[in-house]
Amino acid sequence: MAAPPRTNPSDFLKELAGRPVVVKLNSGVDYRGLLSCLDGYMNIALEQTEEYVNGQLKKKYGDAFIRGNNVLYISGSRTRK
């Protein structure tokens, strides 16, 4: 049986909790990690975070907090490099 269709963005974000995500910032930098939590302002907490600039891995962090006003988008990631 298929999962029920998502009706709004918060349903999508709830499904991503604890899963790998890609967070793209307005500056063009990507952060990839496990979504720990987020709030209504799109402030995001990630675990096992990696920072990518122009597609190249620049730095690894344990935990990271990203302020929501810097976020361009967040997407699910099927694989983790």
C-alpha positions as a Python dict, from the first residue, in 0.01 Angstrom:
ca = {
    (1, 'M'): (0, 0, 0),
    (2, 'A'): (136, 340, -97),
    (3, 'A'): (196, 615, 155),
    (4, 'P'): (-70, 887, 163),
    (5, 'P'): (15, 1192, -50),
    (6, 'R'): (181, 1486, 123),
    (7, 'T'): (-51, 1780, 158),
    (8, 'N'): (188, 2058, 261),
    (9, 'P'): (559, 2136, 307),
    (10, 'S'): (558, 2061, 680),
    (11, 'D'): (454, 1701, 604),
    (12, 'F'): (757, 1670, 375),
    (13, 'L'): (990, 1815, 639),
    (14, 'K'): (854, 1585, 911),
    (15, 'E'): (934, 1287, 689),
    (16, 'L'): (1297, 1403, 661),
    (17, 'A'): (1369, 1400, 1037),
    (18, 'G'): (1662, 1169, 1106),
    (19, 'R'): (1737, 1122, 737),
    (20, 'P'): (2013, 1256, 509),
    (21, 'V'): (1939, 1598, 360),
    (22, 'V'): (2105, 1864, 148),
    (23, 'V'): (2065, 2224, 266),
    (24, 'K'): (2153, 2484, 2),
    (25, 'L'): (2232, 2832, 130),
    (26, 'N'): (2173, 3162, -48),
    (27, 'S'): (2553, 3188, -83),
    (28, 'G'): (2563, 2867, -290),
    (29, 'V'): (2727, 2655, -18),
    (30, 'D'): (2573, 2312, 46),
    (31, 'Y'): (2555, 2139, 382),
    (32, 'R'): (2485, 1767, 385),
    (33, 'G'): (2401, 1573, 696),
    (34, 'L'): (2133, 1406, 901),
    (35, 'L'): (1841, 1634, 982),
    (36, 'S'): (1818, 1651, 1359),
    (37, 'C'): (1542, 1912, 1384),
    (38, 'L'): (1408, 2236, 1245),
    (39, 'D'): (1163, 2502, 1353),
    (40, 'G'): (905, 2730, 1195),
    (41, 'Y'): (1175, 2979, 1096),
    (42, 'M'): (1361, 2707, 901),
    (43, 'N'): (1646, 2710, 1154),
    (44, 'I'): (1806, 2371, 1096),
    (45, 'A'): (2014, 2142, 1317),
    (46, 'L'): (2224, 1881, 1135),
    (47, 'E'): (2439, 1593, 1258),
    (48, 'Q'): (2740, 1443, 1076),
    (49, 'T'): (2756, 1758, 866),
    (50, 'E'): (2972, 1811, 560),
    (51, 'E'): (3026, 2148, 390),
    (52, 'Y'): (3053, 2158, 11),
    (53, 'V'): (3166, 2459, -191),
    (54, 'N'): (3134, 2434, -570),
    (55, 'G'): (3068, 2062, -528),
    (56, 'Q'): (3394, 2003, -339),
    (57, 'L'): (3403, 1881, 22),
    (58, 'K'): (3563, 2158, 230),
    (59, 'K'): (3504, 2063, 591),
    (60, 'K'): (3334, 1811, 818),
    (61, 'Y'): (3150, 1907, 1136),
    (62, 'G'): (2990, 1696, 1404),
    (63, 'D'): (2680, 1905, 1465),
    (64, 'A'): (2583, 2224, 1284),
    (65, 'F'): (2313, 2485, 1326),
    (66, 'I'): (2200, 2680, 1020),
    (67, 'R'): (2001, 2996, 1060),
    (68, 'G'): (1683, 2981, 856),
    (69, 'N'): (1716, 3315, 678),
    (70, 'N'): (2026, 3178, 499),
    (71, 'V'): (1847, 2872, 358),
    (72, 'L'): (1758, 2867, -11),
    (73, 'Y'): (1617, 2513, 1),
    (74, 'I'): (1630, 2178, 177),
    (75, 'S'): (1596, 1847, -2),
    (76, 'G'): (1610, 1481, 83),
    (77, 'S'): (1925, 1299, -15),
    (78, 'R'): (1903, 938, -133),
    (79, 'T'): (2267, 860, -73),
    (80, 'R'): (2532, 979, 162),
    (81, 'K'): (2889, 1018, 32),
}
